[in-house]
Amino acid sequence: MNLFADFTDRVLKTVETLGLQSATGEALDLSRIAVEPPRDATHGDVATNAAMVLAKAVGENPRLLGEKIAAAFAGDPDVAAASVAGPGFVNLKLSDRFWQARLGEMLDLGTEYGRSTLGAGRKVNVEYVSANPTGPMHVGHCRGAVVGDALANLLDFAGYAVTREYYINDAGVQIDVLGQSVMLRYREALGEKIGEIPAGLYPADYLVPIGEALAGEFGTKLLEMPATEAMAIVKDKTIDLMMAMIRDDLAALNIKHDVFFSERTLHAGNGGPIRSAINDLTMKGHVYKGKLPPPKGQKPEDWEDRDQTLFRSTAVGDDIDRPLMKSDGSFTYFAADVAYMKDKLDRGFEHLIYVLGADHSGYVKRLQAVARALAGDDLELTALLCQLVRLFRAGEPVRMSKRAGEFVTLREAVDEVGRDPIRFMMLYRKNDAPLDFDFAKVTEQSKDNPVFYVQYASARCHSAFRQASEQLGIETFERADMRAALSLLADEGEMALVRKLAEYPRLIESAAQVMEPHRLAFYLYDLASLFHAQWNRGSETDSLRFVKVNDRQLTYARLGLVQAVRDVLTSGLALIGAEAPSEMR
């Protein structure tokens, strides 16, 4: 249960019972009434702005109206106290019985606690990573990969029908260059001296195994074929092998896409899907023949000083119109992007989310323009830009990879520090803020390492149950038994933990609505901090220990709290894509 949504309903009903009326006779606008945690936790558990947003309309002083609303809550058994603060905030302190009941609900739901129906099954496509299949994934791809994957997990948990998609850029000039580069390595594998790799081709050694694989499969046959036929085979085989490597790298980071969409399918049948998309825009009045003015600065590859087929994108929010077909009738790169979006639209998606690198910021407006042109207001489009990750090792900048020579590969990073530190730390800043990643710091076992601190809380939860089993001689603690004892919880530290756990459903919904999965990482750290604090209090004061050998019922109650913490840590870490360990090694 989202308790803030629950109390929003209660506040609205309270306003209705007061019989408030607008001074002008119009219906009161209740849409701006909000219920949130108070800024100062000492003021209570929930706060509402109802008095302030309604005061002018009903012609009353906000504080006096707030006092009326507070007084109306006097009969609510879940409210221990109601007060007015500041210009008219109504603060409610909830009873221990209320929090104990919420904890019981958490135990009933287990790791499903926090799952929401907010999305109502709305079809959402999240496209992320989409690295060109021209080389291994490097650590620069990590952030977008993790942000996209965690966001997809979060949206799924919030009730959306999510498809995780990877767009394979397997057409165009870069694939021609890749094919030529691999053909050199193929000849090298057959024993030919190829010398220095020509400028413009991919020189890295990661293509050597692909050349060797082709030599093993075909021998010298590719050299005996017509060049065009041989190159087609080389490109197909290379893309398959590169994508297999990319899938393996992503799997090492616990990322699995639902769909790998090939750009080449858009060019099939003489570009049938692209022509269809252009025809669709034409029918909607968004295509015309004309010239574009020369751009300022460097001219893009697709600019021509002659008539082209143009998308009137300025009419739907873009800065300039965009070419779809060159004067010779060939398609531009942008035309394939239009066709790809139309394909997503035809698949029934209502919301398209693109997770892009910061260097793609100039691409956002044209994507939004295409969405408006194809579907008007029926298609929502969001682009999340991920800023760069700066790599350090013990405070020193990391510039080179020992193996690749030019960059740190994703697999190198996973092999060195592990999947979980990468996934958690890539979310420990908002995606549009620069992030520093220190290989030494993320493996440090201290409070200063957020992922260790959160996972250590999970391990401590398991440890509490192991201690209870050993000391009480009970193998399994049933949730029903723990639930039955919750009324014994009264310590302020215990109640603070319950209140933090109760924020989880709201956190899930708000993070999903604003598409900010980093909020989840922050929340888990805060929850872990409270749990560690309570554990330490028990270490200092015997009466606060989770396991009380001489009081089994209190032990059951406290283990119920520990179980709920463990469930939320397990749930939240799973959404991030990390494990909730039972012990730390």
C-alpha positions in Angstrom: 0.0 0.0 0.0 1.2 3.5 -0.9 0.4 5.2 2.4 0.8 8.6 0.9 -1.8 7.8 -1.7 -4.0 6.4 1.1 -3.7 9.6 3.1 -4.4 11.7 0.1 -7.7 10.0 -0.2 -8.3 10.6 3.5 -7.5 14.3 3.2 -9.8 14.7 0.3 -12.6 13.0 2.2 -11.9 15.2 5.2 -12.2 18.3 3.0 -15.5 17.1 1.8 -16.8 16.5 5.3 -15.9 20.1 6.3 -18.3 21.3 3.6 -15.9 23.8 2.2 -17.2 25.9 -0.7 -15.6 28.3 -3.1 -16.3 32.0 -2.5 -17.3 32.3 -6.2 -19.6 29.3 -6.1 -17.3 27.3 -8.4 -16.2 23.7 -7.6 -13.1 23.6 -5.6 -9.9 22.5 -7.4 -8.6 19.6 -5.3 -6.0 18.5 -7.8 -3.2 20.4 -6.2 -3.7 18.8 -2.8 -0.6 16.7 -2.0 0.4 14.4 0.9 4.1 13.9 1.4 6.7 13.2 4.1 7.3 16.5 6.1 10.6 18.2 5.5 11.4 17.9 9.2 10.8 14.4 10.4 10.1 15.7 13.9 6.9 17.3 12.7 5.2 14.0 12.0 4.9 11.2 9.5 2.8 12.8 6.7 2.1 16.4 5.8 -0.5 18.0 3.5 -0.7 21.4 1.8 -4.5 21.2 1.6 -5.1 24.3 3.7 -2.7 26.4 1.7 -4.0 25.5 -1.8 -7.7 25.9 -0.7 -7.5 28.9 1.5 -7.8 31.6 -1.2 -10.7 29.8 -2.9 -12.7 29.5 0.2 -11.7 32.9 1.6 -10.1 31.7 4.8 -6.8 32.1 6.6 -4.5 29.2 5.7 -3.5 28.4 9.2 -7.1 28.6 10.5 -8.2 26.3 7.8 -5.3 24.0 8.6 -6.5 23.9 12.2 -10.0 22.8 11.0 -8.5 20.0 8.9 -6.2 18.9 11.7 -9.2 18.8 14.2 -11.2 16.7 11.7 -8.5 14.0 12.0 -9.0 13.7 15.8 -11.4 10.8 15.3 -9.1 8.8 13.0 -7.7 5.9 15.0 -4.6 5.8 12.8 -3.6 9.4 13.7 -1.9 9.9 17.1 -1.6 13.7 16.7 -2.4 16.4 14.2 -0.8 19.9 14.1 -0.4 22.9 11.9 3.1 24.3 11.0 4.4 27.2 9.0 2.0 28.9 6.7 -0.6 26.1 7.0 1.0 22.7 6.6 -1.1 20.0 8.4 1.2 17.4 9.9 0.0 14.1 11.1 1.8 11.7 13.4 0.6 8.2 12.9 0.0 5.7 15.7 2.3 2.7 16.5 -0.7 0.5 15.7 -0.9 1.9 12.2 2.8 1.2 11.6 2.6 -2.3 13.0 -0.3 -3.0 10.7 1.7 -1.8 7.7 4.6 -4.0 8.7 2.2 -6.9 8.8 1.2 -6.2 5.2 4.8 -6.1 4.2 5.4 -9.5 5.6 2.3 -10.8 3.8 3.6 -9.5 0.4 7.3 -10.4 0.8 9.4 -9.3 -2.1 6.2 -8.3 -4.0 5.8 -5.5 -1.5 6.0 -2.2 -3.5 4.8 -3.7 -6.8 2.4 -1.2 -8.3 -0.4 -1.1 -10.9 0.5 2.5 -11.7 1.4 1.7 -15.3 -1.9 -0.1 -15.9 -0.2 -2.3 -18.6 0.8 0.6 -20.8 3.2 -0.6 -23.5 6.6 1.0 -23.1 9.7 0.4 -25.2 13.0 1.1 -23.6 15.9 1.2 -26.0 19.4 1.2 -24.5 23.0 0.4 -25.2 22.6 -0.1 -29.0 26.4 0.0 -29.5 27.7 -0.4 -33.0 28.7 -4.0 -33.6 32.2 -2.9 -34.7 34.1 -3.7 -31.5 33.8 -4.9 -27.9 31.7 -2.9 -25.5 33.8 -0.5 -23.4 33.2 0.8 -20.0 31.7 4.0 -21.5 28.7 1.9 -22.5 28.2 0.8 -18.9 26.2 3.7 -17.6 23.6 3.8 -20.3 23.3 0.0 -20.1 22.7 0.0 -16.4 20.4 3.1 -16.4 18.3 1.6 -19.2 18.1 -1.9 -17.7 17.3 -0.6 -14.2 14.7 1.7 -15.6 13.1 -1.1 -17.5 13.0 -3.2 -14.3 11.5 -0.3 -12.3 8.8 0.3 -14.9 7.9 -3.3 -15.0 7.6 -3.4 -11.2 5.4 -0.3 -11.4 2.9 -2.1 -13.7 4.0 -1.1 -17.2 4.3 -3.7 -20.1 8.0 -3.2 -20.9 10.1 -4.3 -23.8 13.8 -4.0 -23.5 15.3 -3.3 -27.0 18.7 -3.1 -28.6 19.0 -1.5 -32.0 21.8 -3.2 -34.0 23.4 -0.6 -36.3 24.4 -3.2 -38.9 24.0 -1.2 -42.0 25.9 1.8 -43.5 29.5 2.9 -43.9 30.8 1.6 -40.5 29.8 -1.9 -41.5 31.6 -1.6 -44.8 34.7 -0.5 -43.0 34.3 -3.4 -40.5 34.0 -5.9 -43.3 37.2 -4.5 -45.0 39.0 -4.7 -41.6 38.0 -8.3 -41.0 38.9 -9.3 -44.6 42.5 -8.1 -43.8 42.6 -10.2 -40.6 41.2 -13.2 -42.6 44.0 -12.9 -45.1 46.5 -12.6 -42.2 45.1 -15.8 -40.6 45.8 -17.5 -44.0 49.4 -16.6 -43.6 49.5 -13.4 -45.7 51.7 -10.5 -44.5 49.2 -7.6 -44.3 51.6 -5.0 -42.9 50.3 -1.9 -41.1 46.5 -1.6 -41.0 45.5 1.2 -43.5 44.1 4.4 -42.0 40.4 4.4 -41.7 40.1 0.7 -40.9 39.7 -0.8 -37.4 43.2 -1.7 -36.3 42.6 -3.3 -32.9 43.5 -6.9 -32.2 39.9 -7.9 -31.2 39.3 -8.6 -34.9 42.1 -11.2 -35.1 40.0 -14.1 -33.7 37.2 -13.3 -36.2 39.7 -13.5 -39.1 40.9 -16.8 -37.7 37.4 -18.1 -37.4 36.6 -17.2 -41.0 39.9 -18.9 -42.1 38.9 -22.0 -40.2 35.4 -22.2 -41.7 36.2 -21.2 -45.3 39.8 -21.8 -45.9 40.8 -19.9 -49.0 37.3 -20.0 -50.5 36.5 -16.4 -49.8 39.5 -15.3 -51.8 38.3 -17.3 -54.8 34.8 -15.7 -54.8 33.7 -12.4 -56.4 34.6 -9.6 -54.1 31.0 -8.5 -53.5 29.9 -12.0 -52.6 32.8 -12.6 -50.3 32.4 -9.3 -48.6 28.7 -10.0 -47.9 29.6 -13.3 -46.2 32.4 -11.6 -44.2 30.0 -8.8 -43.0 27.3 -11.3 -42.0 29.6 -13.6 -40.1 31.4 -10.7 -38.5 28.2 -9.1 -37.2 27.0 -12.4 -35.9 30.3 -12.9 -34.0 30.4 -9.4 -32.7 26.9 -9.5 -31.5 27.5 -12.8 -29.8 30.4 -11.1 -28.0 28.3 -8.1 -27.1 25.5 -10.4 -25.7 28.0 -12.2 -23.6 29.4 -8.9 -22.2 25.9 -7.7 -21.4 25.1 -11.0 -19.7 28.1 -10.5 -17.5 26.5 -7.2 -16.4 23.2 -9.1 -15.9 21.5 -7.4 -18.9 19.3 -9.3 -21.2 17.3 -7.5 -23.9 13.9 -8.8 -25.2 14.5 -7.6 -28.7 17.6 -7.2 -30.9 16.3 -5.1 -33.8 18.5 -5.2 -37.0 18.8 -2.0 -39.0 19.3 -4.1 -42.1 15.7 -5.3 -41.9 14.6 -1.7 -42.7 16.6 -1.8 -45.9 15.2 -5.2 -47.0 13.1 -5.4 -50.2 14.8 -2.3 -51.7 14.1 -0.4 -48.5 10.4 -1.3 -48.3 10.0 -0.4 -44.6 11.7 3.0 -45.1 9.6 3.8 -48.1 6.5 2.9 -46.1 7.5 5.3 -43.4 8.2 8.1 -45.8 4.8 7.5 -47.5 3.1 7.7 -44.1 4.7 11.1 -43.4 3.9 12.2 -47.0 0.2 11.3 -46.4 0.3 13.4 -43.2 1.7 16.4 -45.1 5.2 16.3 -43.6 7.3 15.6 -46.7 8.2 18.0 -49.5 10.9 18.4 -52.2 13.3 21.2 -51.7 16.8 22.5 -50.8 18.3 23.0 -47.4 20.4 26.1 -46.6 24.1 25.3 -46.1 24.7 24.5 -42.4 26.9 26.6 -40.3 30.3 25.1 -39.6 31.1 21.6 -40.8 28.7 20.2 -43.4 27.1 16.8 -42.6 27.6 13.9 -45.0 23.9 14.0 -46.2 23.8 17.7 -47.1 23.4 18.5 -50.8 23.0 21.8 -52.6 20.1 20.4 -54.7 16.5 19.3 -54.4 16.0 16.4 -51.9 13.1 14.7 -50.3 12.8 16.5 -46.9 10.9 16.0 -43.7 9.2 19.2 -42.6 10.4 18.7 -39.0 10.4 22.4 -38.1 6.6 22.2 -38.2 6.7 19.7 -35.3 9.3 21.2 -33.1 12.7 20.6 -34.7 15.3 23.3 -35.4 15.7 22.5 -39.1 14.1 20.3 -41.7 15.7 16.9 -42.2 16.6 15.1 -45.5 15.0 11.7 -46.0 16.2 10.9 -49.5 19.2 12.3 -51.4 18.9 13.7 -54.9 20.0 10.3 -56.3 17.1 8.5 -54.6 19.2 6.9 -51.8 18.0 7.0 -48.2 19.7 9.1 -45.5 20.6 7.7 -42.1 17.7 9.7 -40.7 15.2 7.9 -43.0 16.1 4.6 -41.3 15.5 6.2 -37.9 12.0 7.3 -39.1 11.2 3.8 -40.3 12.4 2.3 -37.0 10.2 4.6 -35.0 7.2 3.7 -37.2 8.0 0.0 -36.6 7.8 0.6 -32.9 4.5 2.5 -33.3 3.1 -0.3 -35.4 4.0 -2.8 -32.7 1.7 -0.9 -30.4 4.0 1.0 -28.1 2.5 4.0 -26.4 5.7 5.4 -24.9 9.2 5.2 -26.4 12.2 5.7 -24.1 15.7 6.2 -25.5 18.7 6.0 -23.2 21.5 7.9 -25.0 25.0 9.2 -24.4 25.4 12.8 -23.7 27.0 13.2 -27.2 23.5 12.5 -28.7 21.8 15.5 -27.1 21.4 17.1 -30.5 19.4 14.1 -31.7 16.6 14.5 -29.2 14.6 17.2 -31.0 14.5 15.3 -34.2 13.3 12.1 -32.5 10.5 14.1 -30.8 9.6 15.7 -34.1 9.3 12.3 -35.8 7.1 11.1 -32.9 4.7 14.1 -33.2 4.6 13.7 -37.0 3.8 10.0 -36.9 1.4 9.9 -34.0 0.6 13.3 -32.7 -0.2 13.2 -29.0 -0.8 9.4 -29.1 2.9 8.6 -28.7 5.0 9.8 -25.8 8.8 10.0 -26.2 11.4 10.4 -23.6 15.2 10.7 -24.1 17.5 10.2 -21.1 21.0 11.4 -21.6 23.8 9.8 -19.7 26.8 11.9 -18.9 30.4 10.5 -19.1 31.9 8.2 -16.5 35.4 9.3 -15.3 37.5 6.3 -14.3 39.9 6.2 -11.4 42.0 3.7 -9.6 42.8 4.7 -6.0 42.3 8.3 -7.0 44.5 8.2 -10.2 42.8 8.6 -13.6 42.6 5.4 -15.7 43.3 6.1 -19.3 44.4 2.8 -20.9 43.4 -0.8 -21.0 46.2 -3.3 -20.9 44.4 -5.6 -23.3 42.7 -3.3 -25.7 45.3 -0.6 -25.8 42.8 2.2 -26.3 39.9 1.8 -23.8 38.8 -0.2 -20.8 36.4 -2.8 -22.0 33.2 -3.6 -20.2 34.3 -7.1 -19.6 37.6 -5.9 -18.0 35.6 -3.8 -15.6 33.3 -6.6 -14.6 36.2 -9.0 -14.2 38.1 -6.6 -12.0 35.4 -5.3 -9.6 32.3 -7.5 -10.2 28.9 -6.9 -11.6 27.1 -5.6 -8.5 29.5 -2.7 -7.7 29.3 -1.5 -11.4 25.5 -1.7 -11.5 25.0 0.0 -8.1 27.5 2.8 -8.6 26.4 3.6 -12.1 23.1 4.5 -10.5 24.6 6.4 -7.6 24.3 9.7 -9.5 21.5 11.0 -11.6 22.1 10.0 -15.2 22.6 13.6 -16.4 25.3 14.3 -13.9 29.0 13.3 -14.4 30.0 10.2 -12.4 33.4 9.3 -11.0 34.0 5.5 -10.8 37.0 4.4 -8.7 38.0 0.8 -9.1 39.5 0.7 -5.7 36.7 2.5 -3.8 33.9 0.3 -5.2 35.5 -2.8 -3.7 36.3 -1.2 -0.3 34.5 -2.7 2.7 33.3 0.4 4.4 30.4 2.7 4.9 31.9 5.0 2.2 31.2 2.3 -0.4 27.5 2.4 -0.9 27.1 -1.0 -2.6 29.0 -2.8 0.1 27.0 -0.9 2.8 23.7 -2.0 1.3 24.7 -5.6 0.6 26.2 -5.8 4.1 22.8 -4.9 5.5 21.3 -7.8 3.6 23.9 -10.2 5.0 23.2 -8.9 8.5 19.5 -9.6 8.0 20.4 -13.2 7.2 22.8 -13.3 10.1 20.1 -12.3 12.6 18.0 -15.3 11.5 21.0 -17.6 11.8 21.6 -16.3 15.3 18.0 -16.8 16.3 18.0 -20.4 15.0 21.1 -21.2 16.9 20.1 -19.6 20.2 16.4 -20.6 20.2 16.7 -24.0 18.5 14.1 -23.0 15.9 14.9 -24.0 12.3 12.3 -21.9 10.5 10.5 -18.7 11.5 7.1 -18.5 10.0 5.9 -15.1 8.7 2.5 -15.7 10.4 4.1 -16.1 13.8 6.2 -13.0 13.3 3.2 -11.1 12.1 1.2 -12.1 15.2 3.9 -10.5 17.5 4.3 -7.1 15.8 2.3 -5.3 18.5 5.4 -5.7 20.8 7.4 -3.3 18.6 7.7 0.1 20.3 11.3 1.3 20.2 11.7 4.5 18.2 14.5 3.0 16.1 12.2 0.1 15.2 9.4 2.5 14.3 11.9 4.6 12.2 12.7 1.5 10.2 9.0 0.7 9.6 8.4 4.2 8.5 11.3 4.0 6.0 10.0 0.7 4.7 6.6 2.3 4.2 8.1 4.8 1.8 9.1 2.0 -0.6 5.8 1.9 -2.7 5.8 5.6 -3.1 9.5 5.5 -4.0 8.7 2.9 -6.7 5.9 4.9 -8.2 7.6 8.3 -8.1 10.9 7.0 -9.5 8.9 5.3 -12.3 6.9 8.4 -13.1 9.9 10.7 -13.4 12.1 7.8 -14.8 14.9 8.3 -12.3 16.2 4.8 -11.2 19.0 6.4 -9.2 16.4 7.2 -6.5 16.2 3.5 -5.8 20.0 3.4 -5.0 19.7 6.4 -2.7 16.7 4.8 -0.9 18.4 1.5 -0.4 21.4 3.2 1.1 19.2 5.2 3.5 17.4 2.0 4.5 20.6 0.2 5.1 21.9 3.1 7.2 18.9 2.9 9.5 19.2 -0.9 9.8 22.9 -0.7 10.6 22.2 2.0 13.2 19.6 -0.3 14.9 21.9 -3.2 14.8 24.6 -1.1 16.5 22.2 0.0 19.1 21.5 -3.6 19.9 25.2 -4.2 20.2 25.5 -1.4 22.8 22.2 -2.1 24.6 21.2 -5.7 25.3 17.5 -4.9 25.5 17.5 -3.7 21.9 19.0 -6.8 20.4 17.0 -8.5 17.6 17.3 -11.8 19.3 16.2 -12.1 22.9 16.6 -15.6 24.2 14.4 -14.9 27.2 11.6 -13.3 25.2 10.6 -15.4 22.2 7.6 -13.2 21.2 9.7 -10.1 21.2 12.3 -11.9 19.1 9.5 -13.0 16.7 8.4 -9.3 16.4 11.9 -8.0 15.8 12.6 -10.8 13.3 9.5 -9.7 11.5 11.0 -6.3 11.1 14.3 -7.8 10.0 12.4 -9.9 7.4 10.7 -6.9 6.0 14.0 -5.1 5.7 15.5 -8.1 4.0 12.6 -8.3 1.6 12.9 -4.7 0.5 16.6 -4.9 0.1 16.2 -8.1 -2.0 13.5 -6.4 -4.1 15.4 -3.1 -4.6 18.7 -4.7 -5.4 17.0 -7.0 -7.9 15.5 -4.0 -9.6 19.0 -2.4 -9.8 20.3 -5.8 -11.1 22.4 -6.8 -8.1 22.2 -9.6 -5.6 21.1 -9.4 -1.9 23.8 -11.7 -0.4 23.1 -13.9 2.6 26.7 -13.4 3.8 29.7 -11.3 2.8 32.9 -13.0 1.6 
